[in-house]
Amino acid sequence: MSPTAVKTRSAFRQSVRVDVDIKATPEKIWSLLTNVADTPRWNSTITQIDGRVALGEQLNIKVPISTRTFSVKVDILEPHTRLVWSDGNAVFRGVRTYTLTPKGGGSTTFSMEEVFTGFMLPLIGLSLPDFKPVFEQYAADLKKEAERS
């Protein structure tokens, strides 16, 4: 069964979330999420990512759905459990959270959520791309790679 993303929206908050059960340990999934040099090989939603996943570090990310390079800062780093990065300010801000929850038997629930906020969101929100298919593809790519071999 393919992962299904859920989108919620209010005047000053918009979010997209996807959850998928993966037959792999949190450690294996974490190694895929944090090995930025290898990410474009298995993840079709990212064309390039530079930097390193470390607290306070900046990552520069290029994606197929935009010509912009996204510069995000790693805000929270809890190995094998949670990774949070963000971009923006009070005008418009995006915060992405990756969560790994062990299920036992070597399986893990992977969750990815992006929350957009800011007083400009009512104006900008309608021009944002539909992230649901991107999140679903990201989760499917991660599941496939993590469960491989």
Helices and strands as residue ranges (DSSP letters): E 6-10, E 13-22, H 26-34, H 39-42, E 48-51, E 58-62, E 69-78, E 82-88, E 93-104, E 107-117, H 121-124, G 125-127, H 132-147
